[in-house]
Amino acid sequence: MASILSPENWFTLVMLILLQAVLGFDNLLYISLESKKVTPEKQAYVRRMGLIVAIVLRIVLLFGILQAIQWFQDPFFTINLPGIIEGEFNLHAFVVLLGGGFILYTAIQEIFHMISISEHPEEASKNRRSVPMAIFWIVAMNLVFSFDSILSAIALTDVFWVMATAIVITGAGMILLADHVAEFLDQNRMYEVLGLFILLLVGVLLVSDGGHLAGLVLFGSEVLPMAKSTFYFVLFVMVAVDLVQGRYQKKLMRQRARIEKMVLEQAETALASATMTESETAKPQEPEEPSKPAETPKPKPVSPESEPLSTKSDPDSDKI
């Protein structure tokens, strides 16, 4: 009872919840991508069931690690090929290295699948996974992601109920957010590419961590872990580049739509004027009125004064 009322335990609980929330983001991305490999009507069920089973197994894993922490740290497998590869693998290093390699494979496979030519429906149906297999991989990768968070929790406290409560709370939050993340990726397919490259980066992080834990030396060069500051900086740059690229692409699309609209309006205007001109030329012309014949000038009556003198009768000549 005293441990429950201890302010130190409550502060540690808050820190663990925040830590697991940050580490669980890439887990949500993997769950969303993995659930898309089953039929659409089963995807929500796969996400919820996979997370519920993973929460239970996380608590079991936490209890097991607390009881056998030394077993996870002692090497059980050694490779010694001088000049080529050297290393001592404990269970922690082996699980992290194997999980990172699988995440790298999954991310690269999904990226190539995304940029490949679209498949026929029957071929796509062959690549779908069964519900139990999808749940299995979600649970397995959830346990891989939980190793670092559990070991970080053990470094902060040795109180079991604090760590178990943090696991349950973050697991419940992931169940609530899983559907929203999957729906967001479906509605914004361009961010799915960003999610795949984030998973690729997480795979590189886990492989480097696993190699460092095993003291792996390849061709005389020691494998060094990726610093968390480097990981978050690269993650920030990737997100920033994707956001800027998305906004710039939308701007170009708006400009293109505006230009296409102007061209369409000009074409409609030209078509309307051409149609009007054709209608005017095709309109029947009114018959012209027949021209009136030119009037011939009437002869003027000759007045007696205007007759010539020779034609006038001379009364004196008649007398003669």
ZIDAZI-V431335 format. One record per pair of residues at least 4 apart in sequence whose C-alpha atoms are under 6 Angstrom apart, sorted by the first residue. I is the first residue (numbers start at 1). J is the second residue. Records with the same first field share a line. If there is no record, write none. Layout:
I: J ; J
This chain:
13: 162
17: 166
20: 24
30: 34
31: 35
32: 182
35: 43
37: 128 ; 129
38: 128 ; 129
45: 49
46: 50 ; 135
48: 175
50: 135 ; 138 ; 139
54: 58 ; 139
57: 61
65: 69
72: 91 ; 92
73: 90
74: 90
75: 88 ; 89 ; 90
76: 90
77: 88 ; 89
78: 87 ; 88
79: 86 ; 87
80: 86
81: 85 ; 86
83: 219 ; 220
84: 218 ; 219
85: 217 ; 218
86: 216 ; 217
87: 214 ; 215 ; 216
88: 214
89: 93 ; 94 ; 214
93: 97 ; 210 ; 213 ; 214
94: 98
95: 99
96: 206 ; 210
97: 207 ; 210
99: 144
100: 203 ; 206 ; 207
103: 203
104: 200 ; 203
107: 196 ; 200
112: 116
137: 141
138: 142
146: 150
148: 152
154: 158
161: 165
167: 171
174: 178
180: 184
184: 188
185: 189 ; 192
205: 226
206: 210
208: 225
209: 225
211: 216 ; 223
212: 223 ; 224 ; 225
216: 223
217: 221 ; 222 ; 223
232: 236
237: 241
241: 245
242: 246
245: 249
